[in-house]
Amino acid sequence: MDWVIEARDLTKIYKMGEIEVQALRGVSFNIKRGEALSIMGPSGSGKSTMMNTLGCLDKPTSGEYILDGESVGEMNDDQLASVRNRKVGFVFQSFNLLSRLTALGNVELPLRYAGLTEGRRERAQAALEAVGLKDRMTHRPYELSGGQQQRVAVARAIVNNPAMIMADEPTGNLDSKVGKEIVDLLLSLNQERGTTLIIVTHDPYIAEQTQRIIRLRDGEIDSSAEEDKGRKK
């Protein structure tokens, strides 16, 4: 089986003075290359910690995490940053665009961080065209609607051809109609490009569109909840 993610007994403990908070409690699962999956759970269930761990924004306290064939659990911060830039595309609720840059400039950023110079602009333009923003490349974020800003964020997430896209509540700042368009866009990119898609969400409608749901409760996977459901390839 071709796994893009292999997680084995992941734990994450945060220390707050003398108090230890166990955010993840021995979580294990695999995610297939090209899969579309949702992570759900109530507040405090460990969703954000899971996203930060899978996205190489943080390291587990213990356990093994293999991303696209690379074991990342023991990497230092510089190594994590390199893996993050090469293998993970992020889409956040608040878009996280730089206001001083155009849409094109924002999408070029991951390529700049990767040290790419040749063909950088062409790749960024192609990514914006793929999300339907061919006519908005020179616009700055304040000149774009919320849905258009999120499309720029999606273009930025795919420009490096990452192993996976991680979308954290990607429709949280959008109305229902535009939110559905963004979800449809992410799912179509997943199908067309074969890029693994992980959506962290509290919205059952979004989760039902993906192939599988991982439900977290108190830092553990809720094994009593049905996982395989929704859209089938």
C-alpha positions as CSV (number, residue, x, y, z in Angstrom):
1,M,0.0,0.0,0.0
2,D,1.3,3.5,-0.9
3,W,0.9,5.5,2.2
4,V,1.5,9.3,2.3
5,I,1.1,9.3,6.1
6,E,2.0,6.7,8.7
7,A,1.4,7.6,12.3
8,R,2.3,5.2,15.1
9,D,1.4,5.8,18.7
10,L,1.7,9.6,18.5
11,T,1.5,11.5,21.7
12,K,1.8,15.2,22.4
13,I,2.2,16.6,25.9
14,Y,2.2,20.3,26.6
15,K,3.7,21.5,29.9
16,M,2.0,24.5,31.6
17,G,4.1,25.1,34.7
18,E,3.8,21.9,36.7
19,I,0.8,20.8,34.8
20,E,1.0,18.4,31.9
21,V,-1.7,18.4,29.3
22,Q,-1.9,15.3,27.0
23,A,-3.3,16.5,23.7
24,L,-2.7,13.3,21.8
25,R,-2.8,9.9,23.5
26,G,-1.2,7.2,21.4
27,V,-2.8,7.9,18.1
28,S,-2.2,5.5,15.2
29,F,-3.5,5.6,11.6
30,N,-2.4,5.6,7.9
31,I,-3.5,7.8,5.0
32,K,-3.3,6.6,1.5
33,R,-1.8,8.7,-1.3
34,G,-4.5,10.5,-3.1
35,E,-7.1,10.1,-0.3
36,A,-9.5,12.8,0.8
37,L,-10.1,12.7,4.5
38,S,-11.7,14.8,7.2
39,I,-10.6,15.2,10.9
40,M,-13.4,16.0,13.2
41,G,-14.0,16.3,17.0
42,P,-15.3,18.7,19.7
43,S,-13.3,21.6,21.1
44,G,-10.3,20.2,23.0
45,S,-10.3,16.9,21.2
46,G,-6.9,17.3,19.7
47,K,-7.8,18.4,16.2
48,S,-5.4,21.4,16.2
49,T,-2.6,19.4,17.7
50,M,-3.1,16.7,15.1
51,M,-3.0,19.3,12.3
52,N,0.1,20.9,13.6
53,T,1.8,17.5,13.9
54,L,0.8,16.2,10.5
55,G,1.7,19.5,8.9
56,C,5.2,19.5,10.5
57,L,4.4,22.7,12.4
58,D,5.2,20.8,15.6
59,K,6.8,17.5,16.6
60,P,5.1,14.7,18.6
61,T,6.4,14.0,22.1
62,S,6.7,10.4,21.3
63,G,5.7,7.9,18.5
64,E,6.7,7.7,14.9
65,Y,5.5,9.9,12.1
66,I,6.4,9.2,8.5
67,L,5.4,11.7,5.8
68,D,5.8,10.7,2.2
69,G,8.6,8.2,3.1
70,E,10.5,10.6,5.5
71,S,10.5,10.1,9.2
72,V,10.0,13.5,10.7
73,G,9.7,12.9,14.4
74,E,13.4,13.5,15.2
75,M,14.0,16.4,12.7
76,N,15.2,19.8,13.9
77,D,13.3,23.0,13.2
78,D,15.2,23.7,10.0
79,Q,14.6,20.2,8.7
80,L,10.9,20.5,9.6
81,A,10.6,23.8,7.7
82,S,12.2,22.2,4.6
83,V,9.8,19.2,4.7
84,R,6.8,21.5,5.3
85,N,7.7,23.7,2.3
86,R,8.2,20.7,0.0
87,K,5.5,18.3,1.1
88,V,2.7,20.3,2.7
89,G,0.3,22.9,1.3
90,F,-1.7,24.8,3.9
91,V,-5.1,26.4,3.5
92,F,-6.2,28.3,6.7
93,Q,-9.5,29.7,7.8
94,S,-8.1,33.3,7.8
95,F,-6.4,33.0,4.4
96,N,-3.0,34.2,5.8
97,L,-2.2,36.3,2.7
98,L,0.4,39.1,2.7
99,S,-1.5,42.3,2.0
100,R,1.5,44.1,0.3
101,L,1.7,41.4,-2.3
102,T,-0.5,40.7,-5.3
103,A,-2.3,37.3,-5.7
104,L,0.6,36.2,-7.9
105,G,3.2,37.4,-5.4
106,N,1.5,35.4,-2.6
107,V,1.4,32.3,-4.7
108,E,5.1,32.6,-5.6
109,L,6.1,32.6,-1.9
110,P,6.6,28.9,-1.4
111,L,8.7,28.8,-4.6
112,R,10.8,31.6,-3.3
113,Y,11.3,29.8,0.0
114,A,12.3,26.7,-1.9
115,G,15.0,28.8,-3.8
116,L,13.4,28.3,-7.1
117,T,14.0,31.0,-9.7
118,E,13.6,29.5,-13.1
119,G,9.9,29.1,-14.1
120,R,8.7,30.5,-10.8
121,R,6.3,33.0,-12.2
122,E,4.9,30.6,-14.8
123,R,4.2,28.0,-12.1
124,A,2.4,30.6,-9.9
125,Q,0.3,31.7,-12.9
126,A,-0.7,28.2,-13.7
127,A,-1.7,27.6,-10.1
128,L,-3.9,30.7,-10.1
129,E,-5.5,29.6,-13.4
130,A,-6.2,26.2,-11.9
131,V,-8.3,27.8,-9.2
132,G,-10.2,30.2,-11.6
133,L,-8.3,33.4,-10.9
134,K,-6.7,34.0,-14.3
135,D,-8.0,37.6,-14.3
136,R,-7.1,38.4,-10.7
137,M,-3.4,37.8,-10.6
138,T,-2.3,41.5,-10.1
139,H,-5.0,42.2,-7.5
140,R,-4.0,42.6,-3.8
141,P,-5.9,40.8,-1.1
142,Y,-8.0,43.8,-0.2
143,E,-9.2,44.0,-3.8
144,L,-10.5,40.4,-3.6
145,S,-13.6,38.9,-2.1
146,G,-13.3,36.4,0.7
147,G,-13.8,33.5,-1.7
148,Q,-11.2,34.8,-4.1
149,Q,-8.7,35.3,-1.2
150,Q,-9.3,31.6,-0.2
151,R,-8.7,30.6,-3.9
152,V,-5.4,32.4,-3.8
153,A,-4.6,30.5,-0.6
154,V,-5.5,27.2,-2.4
155,A,-3.3,28.2,-5.4
156,R,-0.4,28.9,-2.9
157,A,-1.0,25.5,-1.4
158,I,-0.7,23.6,-4.7
159,V,2.1,25.5,-6.4
160,N,4.9,23.3,-5.0
161,N,3.0,20.1,-6.0
162,P,3.0,18.9,-2.4
163,A,2.4,15.4,-1.1
164,M,-0.7,16.7,0.7
165,I,-2.9,19.7,1.3
166,M,-4.0,20.5,4.8
167,A,-7.1,22.7,5.1
168,D,-7.9,24.0,8.6
169,E,-11.6,25.1,8.7
170,P,-11.2,26.4,5.1
171,T,-14.8,27.7,4.9
172,G,-15.0,29.2,8.4
173,N,-14.8,32.9,7.2
174,L,-17.1,32.3,4.2
175,D,-20.8,32.2,3.6
176,S,-22.3,28.8,2.8
177,K,-22.5,29.3,-1.0
178,V,-18.9,30.4,-1.3
179,G,-17.8,27.8,1.2
180,K,-19.3,25.0,-0.9
181,E,-17.4,26.3,-3.9
182,I,-14.1,26.2,-2.0
183,V,-14.8,22.6,-0.8
184,D,-15.8,21.6,-4.3
185,L,-12.5,23.2,-5.6
186,L,-10.4,21.3,-3.1
187,L,-12.1,18.0,-3.9
188,S,-11.7,18.5,-7.6
189,L,-8.0,19.3,-7.2
190,N,-7.7,16.1,-5.1
191,Q,-9.3,14.0,-7.8
192,E,-7.5,15.7,-10.8
193,R,-4.0,15.9,-9.3
194,G,-4.1,12.9,-6.9
195,T,-2.9,15.2,-4.1
196,T,-3.9,13.9,-0.6
197,L,-6.4,16.2,1.0
198,I,-6.9,16.5,4.8
199,I,-9.6,18.8,6.0
200,V,-9.9,19.7,9.7
201,T,-13.5,20.7,10.1
202,H,-16.5,20.9,12.5
203,D,-18.9,21.0,9.6
204,P,-20.7,17.6,8.9
205,Y,-21.5,18.6,5.4
206,I,-17.9,19.1,4.5
207,A,-16.9,15.8,6.2
208,E,-19.5,13.9,4.3
209,Q,-17.9,14.9,1.0
210,T,-14.6,13.2,1.8
211,Q,-13.9,9.5,1.6
212,R,-13.1,9.0,5.3
213,I,-13.6,10.7,8.6
214,I,-11.2,10.4,11.6
215,R,-13.1,11.5,14.7
216,L,-11.0,12.6,17.7
217,R,-12.2,12.6,21.3
218,D,-9.9,13.5,24.3
219,G,-6.8,13.1,22.2
220,E,-7.7,9.6,20.9
221,I,-9.4,8.3,17.8
222,D,-13.0,7.5,18.5
223,S,-13.0,3.9,17.2
224,S,-16.7,3.6,17.9
225,A,-17.5,6.2,15.2
226,E,-17.9,5.0,11.6
227,E,-14.9,6.3,9.4
228,D,-15.5,5.1,5.8
229,K,-18.3,7.1,4.2
230,G,-19.1,9.9,1.9
231,R,-17.5,10.4,-1.6
232,K,-16.0,7.3,-3.2
233,K,-13.4,7.4,-5.9
